[in-house]
Amino acid sequence: MNGFITKIQRFSLHDGPGIRTTVFLKGCPLTCVWCQNPETIAECPEVLFLNAHCIGCRKCVKSCPKKCFSWDNQIKFNSVNCNRCGLCIDNCPAEALNWSSHELSSDDIIREAIKDKLYYDLSGGGLTLSGGEPLAQIGFCYELAKKAKSLGLHITIDTSGYVPRAALEKIMPFVDLFLFDIKFVDRRLHQKYTGQPNDLILGNFQLLCKLKKLVIVRVPVITGITDRQDNLFRINDFIKQIDPAIKIDYIPFNALMLEKYKMLGKTVLAKI
């Protein structure tokens, strides 16, 4: 089975214990206004424009049938009308244009991940599936996690929690650690800033805790949105009432996401 992958990051130190290989998968049902990986939201491959590589030849302007590129002393990219035909990529001599994701098999990823097994064994690391929402590609993740576990790899899933319960239950036997995002306890605020209510998320979190799965909660700290004292207190109270031993990590905002929106030819969803 194949999956759509935006990036495989070796020697990752922030996506679970030890030295890890993190696989970023395409597709996410949420539209968080502060999304750190906007290239993973859409399920399909998208065009990426790497401005630093551009030589100003303007072949993209001439080749794009949807007029996504324009010239004003430099190339401007607006992907709103992009039909993903790939003509701009095919005609770019400087490789300033590329696809945001590529289709890989579970065996492709296993071959890459197993290269660092010695480092995993020495550091307590392993394989992390992230995104986007990795469990949006549940069939692929299930196959990959099952194969990786058969090779003795530690498996971490970095999830928004907004996934069908059946998907969570399917992959659960092969997962050693869930990095579980909780952004709000307030349903209205969650819908406002992510595009979806949080009933499913909070229910899935309670399920993992009930089944005694190892969970670390991740709270994105976004100025003026999630970092409000009342929000952080409510998240803390909700978690500690379920299991006082659960660790909470607070993840700072990374302004590099602003550059990613430019690469995608998109406008940031909200002013951060």
N, C-alpha and C positions, 0 to 999 in steps of 0.2 A: 504493500500500500504506500502511496505517496502523500506528502503533505506540502503545504506552501510555507516556506521558511524565509524570513527576512535576513537572519543572521545567525551564525554559530560562533559564539564567543568562548574561546579557550582561556584558561587561567583566570576565570572569574572568581572574585573574592567576596561579592556582596549578594549572592543569590542562594544562600544556604551555607552550611558549614563547610570548612576546608576549601581546597582548590577545586573548582568545578568547571564543567563545560555547560554553558547556558545556551539553549536553543530558543530563539524567538520565533513564534509562529504567527501567521497571519490570521486576522479576524477577531473582532471584539463586538459584543452586543451593546456595550456602553459607549457613550460619547462624552467622556469627562472633559470639561472645558480646559483642564490643565494637562491633558494627556502627554506623557513624556515620550511615547513612541507612536506618534500619529501615523507613521508608515505601516503600522500593524492593524489599524482599525478596519479598513476595507478587507473583504475576503479575497479579492482578486489582485493580481499584480498591478502596480501603478508605475508611472514614469517618474524617475528622480532626476533632477537637474543639479549637477555639481558645478556651481558657478566658477570655482577655482580652476577647473580644468578647461573652461570655455576659451576658445581662441578667437571668437567673434567672426567665424566664417559665414554665419547666417544660413547654413544649410537647413537647420531646423525650421527656420521661418519659411523657407521655400517649400519644404517637404510636407509640413503639417497641413492636412486637409481641413482641420477645424480651427486653424488660426490661433493656436494656443501660445505661439511664440511671437514676440514683436521685438523691434530694435529701437533703442533710444540711447545711443552711445554704449549700450551693453544689451545683452539678451534679457528680455523679461518673459517669465513663464507663468501662465495662468491656466490651470488644468481643468477649469469648470466645464469645458466642452470636450475634454479629451475622450476619445473613443478607444484608446489603448490599441491602436493599430500597429504601433511600433516603428512607423516610418522615420520618425525623428531619431530614434536610437540607431536604426540601420544606417542613416545618412550622416551621423556625427563622427567626424574623423578623429576627434580628440577624446572620445569616450567620456564626454561630459554628461551624457545621458545614459541611463541604465534602468533596468527594472528593479522595483523595490523588493521583489521576492523571487524565489526560484523553487521549482518543484523538485523535491528530493525524496528518496525512499527511506524507510526506517533503517535499512541496511547501510545506506550512505552515511547516516548520522552515527550509527553504531561504530562504523569504521573510523570515523573522526574522533568520537569520544573515547574509544578504547586506547587510543594513542597515549593518553595521559593517565591510564589506570594506576601506574606506579605512584603518581602524585596524589591521586584520590586515596589510595591505601595508606600513604604516609600521613596525609593531612585530615583524613575523615571526610573527604569531599566526594564528588560524584557528578551526576547529570541532573540539570535543572531544566524543566520545560516552562517557558515563560511566553510573553506576548506583548500586546494583544491578550486575548484570553485563550490559552492553549487548549482548554477543554471544548472550545468551539469546534475543534477538529478531533473529536473524541475517538473516532475509529483509529486514526493515525496515532494519537497519543497512547491509546491502549496497546496497540501493537508494539510501539517503540518502548514503552515502559516495561512490558512483559519480556521483551528480548533483552533489554538492559539489565533487568533484575536477574535473569537467568545467567548473566555474566558476573553477577555479584556487585553490581553498581548500586550505590545509594541514590534513590530517586526523590527529587523535590519537585513539587508542582507549585508554581507561583500563579495564583488564581484570584480573580475578582469575586468569585463566589456566585456570580450570576450565570449559573449553568443548570441544566435539568438535573434533578436529584438522581435520576437513573445514570447519568454520565458520571457523577461523582461516585456512586456506588460501584459502577463498573470498574473504574480504575483504582479504587481505594486499596485493594489487596496488594498492589505493586508500589505503593507510595510510602516512603519513610517519613516525609515531612511535607506539610502544607504551609506555604506562605500565603496567608489569607488577608486580602484587603478589606478593611472596614473604614469607610469614609465618613459616614453619618449613621446615627441611629434614627434620627428624624426622617420619616418617609418622604415628607414634602421637600426637604432640602436635597435629599438624595436624588429625587426625580428632577429637581430643578437643575442640578449641576452635572448629572450623569445621563439624563434622558430616560432613566428607568427607576421604578420603585425598588425598595430594598428588602421586601418581604422574603423573596427567594434567597437572597444573600444571607440574611440573619438566620433563616431556617436551616440553610446548609451548614452554617457555622455551628449551630446548636447540634446538628446531626453528628458532625465530626467530633465534637466534644463528648457527646453521649457515647459514641463508639470508642472513646479513649484514643483517638488518633493524635499524633504529635502535630501541634499547630503553633505557629508564630503569627501573631497579628501584625499587619503592616498598615500604618496610618499615614497617608501622604499629607505633609504639612504645607498647605497652600495659604499664603498670606491673605487674610480677610475672608477666607472661605471655610477651610477645614480647621484652621488654627485657632478659631474662637474658643475661649475658655469653656463656655457652656457645652460646645460640641465635644471637646476633648474629655470633659468630665463625664458626659453621657456615655461616650464610647467606653471609657475606663470602667464605669459602673456596670454597664451591660456585660462586659467581658468578665469582670471579677465576680459577678453574681453567678455566672456559669461555672467558672473555674479560676480561683484566685492565683493559680500557679502559671497561667498562660502568660508568656512573654509578649510585650508590645514593643515594636520597633517604630520609631517615628522617622519617616523618610522625607528629607528636605527636597524642596522644589529645585529642579535642574533647568536653568534658563536655556540650555542648549536645544531644547525642544522647539524654540522659536526659529532656529535655523532650519530645523527639519521641515517645518511648514513651508518655508521658502523653497526648499528642495522639491517639495511635492506640488508647488504652484498653488498653494492653498492659503486661506486666511485663518489666523488663529481664532479658535471658537470664542474666546473671551479675552479681555485685557487682564493679564496676570502681572 
